[in-house]
Amino acid sequence: MLADSIAFVLLVIGLIFNALGVIGLLRFPDVYTRLHASTKATTFGSIFLCLGVVVYAIAHYFWTSDSQYLMVIVHTIIAVFALAVTNAAGSHAIARAAHKSGQMPEPSVVDRLSEAGL
């Protein structure tokens, strides 16, 4: 079935983004670049994983007309919106807390917070 293949491709893309986030956590030098890698990768990774679930559920809903697939679609879409908002806000709060606690970025990174005196 075509929808199963599309869902599989979306799941693989999501797993690749999540794996890149793990590599970024292991390889990057300071808290800010690690936070950037993990936030971006997990956001995109989770979105693609959820898109794979939605495509799979839509295909099976039209095939079987079972209402449980509608519930999966609705819950997955709600989870994507919640993840997009909380992941961005959480990473911003962590970065501000790290800066206030004295964790300075690597010298090659522009530090706008110290320039503004915040």
C-alpha positions as CSV (number, residue, x, y, z in Angstrom):
1,M,0.0,0.0,0.0
2,L,1.3,3.5,-0.9
3,A,0.4,5.1,2.4
4,D,2.4,2.5,4.4
5,S,5.4,3.3,2.3
6,I,5.0,7.0,2.8
7,A,4.5,6.4,6.6
8,F,7.7,4.3,6.6
9,V,9.7,7.0,4.8
10,L,8.5,9.7,7.3
11,L,9.4,7.4,10.2
12,V,12.9,6.9,8.8
13,I,13.3,10.7,8.3
14,G,12.2,11.3,11.9
15,L,14.6,8.7,13.2
16,I,17.5,10.2,11.2
17,F,16.7,13.7,12.7
18,N,16.7,12.2,16.2
19,A,20.0,10.4,15.6
20,L,21.5,13.7,14.4
21,G,20.4,15.3,17.7
22,V,22.2,12.6,19.6
23,I,25.3,13.1,17.5
24,G,25.1,16.9,18.2
25,L,24.8,16.3,21.9
26,L,28.0,14.2,21.8
27,R,30.0,16.3,19.5
28,F,29.3,20.0,20.1
29,P,31.5,21.9,22.5
30,D,29.2,24.0,24.8
31,V,25.7,24.0,26.2
32,Y,24.3,26.4,23.7
33,T,25.3,24.5,20.5
34,R,24.3,21.2,22.2
35,L,20.9,22.7,23.1
36,H,20.5,23.9,19.5
37,A,21.2,20.5,18.0
38,S,19.0,18.6,20.4
39,T,16.1,21.0,20.2
40,K,16.0,21.3,16.4
41,A,16.6,17.7,15.8
42,T,14.1,16.4,18.3
43,T,11.5,18.9,17.1
44,F,11.9,17.9,13.4
45,G,12.3,14.3,14.3
46,S,9.2,14.2,16.4
47,I,7.2,16.0,13.8
48,F,8.2,13.6,11.1
49,L,7.5,10.6,13.3
50,C,4.0,12.1,14.1
51,L,3.4,12.7,10.4
52,G,4.2,9.1,9.7
53,V,1.7,8.1,12.4
54,V,-1.0,10.4,10.9
55,V,-0.5,9.1,7.4
56,Y,-0.7,5.6,8.6
57,A,-3.9,6.3,10.6
58,I,-5.6,8.2,7.8
59,A,-4.9,5.4,5.4
60,H,-6.3,2.8,7.8
61,Y,-9.3,4.9,8.7
62,F,-10.3,5.1,5.0
63,W,-9.7,1.4,4.6
64,T,-11.6,0.2,7.7
65,S,-13.8,3.2,8.8
66,D,-12.8,2.5,12.4
67,S,-13.1,5.6,14.6
68,Q,-10.1,4.7,16.7
69,Y,-7.9,6.0,13.9
70,L,-9.6,9.4,14.1
71,M,-8.7,9.5,17.8
72,V,-5.1,8.6,17.0
73,I,-5.0,11.4,14.4
74,V,-6.4,14.0,16.7
75,H,-4.1,13.1,19.6
76,T,-1.1,13.1,17.4
77,I,-1.8,16.5,16.0
78,I,-2.3,17.9,19.6
79,A,1.0,16.3,20.6
80,V,2.8,18.0,17.7
81,F,1.4,21.4,18.6
82,A,2.3,20.9,22.3
83,L,5.8,19.7,21.4
84,A,6.4,22.6,19.1
85,V,5.5,25.2,21.7
86,T,7.1,23.6,24.7
87,N,10.3,22.6,23.0
88,A,11.0,26.1,21.9
89,A,10.1,27.7,25.2
90,G,12.0,25.1,27.2
91,S,15.2,25.5,25.2
92,H,15.0,29.3,25.5
93,A,14.6,29.0,29.3
94,I,17.5,26.6,29.6
95,A,19.7,28.8,27.5
96,R,18.9,31.9,29.6
97,A,19.5,30.0,32.8
98,A,22.8,28.7,31.5
99,H,23.9,32.2,30.6
100,K,22.8,33.7,34.0
101,S,24.7,30.9,35.8
102,G,27.9,31.9,34.1
103,Q,28.1,29.4,31.3
104,M,29.7,31.4,28.5
105,P,29.6,30.3,24.8
106,E,32.6,29.3,22.9
107,P,34.7,32.4,21.7
108,S,33.6,32.1,18.1
109,V,29.9,32.4,19.0
110,V,28.3,35.9,19.1
111,D,26.9,36.6,22.6
112,R,24.1,39.1,22.2
113,L,23.0,38.8,25.9
114,S,26.2,40.1,27.3
115,E,26.3,42.8,24.7
116,A,22.9,44.0,25.8
117,G,23.8,43.8,29.4
118,L,21.1,41.2,30.3
